[in-house]
């Protein structure tokens, strides 16, 4: 699965997701850091990537309707930020269980 990590998620997740068989990149990779959400969203969608973010602006389901895009995971952590320890655990659980792939299959099916 193709995944894009927003700037508020740690780039150190890229190798973890890659080991789990995903093709991950970051907003940093495309020099989109600090850019408007719309630009980040469009870049992810143009490349067919599932976006993982902590940005609550992406929680508006009227704007980001399920089934109309390549996927969006809004992660809410007890200690938010790029250095949050919970993010690694979430990525491992999600990648190992194939939850992201199931979400996309449900969208396509």
Buried (B, 14 or more C-beta within 10 A) or exposed (E): BBBBBBBBBBBBBBEBBBEBEBBBBBBEEBEBEEBEBEEBBEBBBEEEBBBBBBBEBBEEEEEBEEEEBBBBBBBEBEEBEBEBEEBEEBBBEBBEEEEBBEBBEEEEE
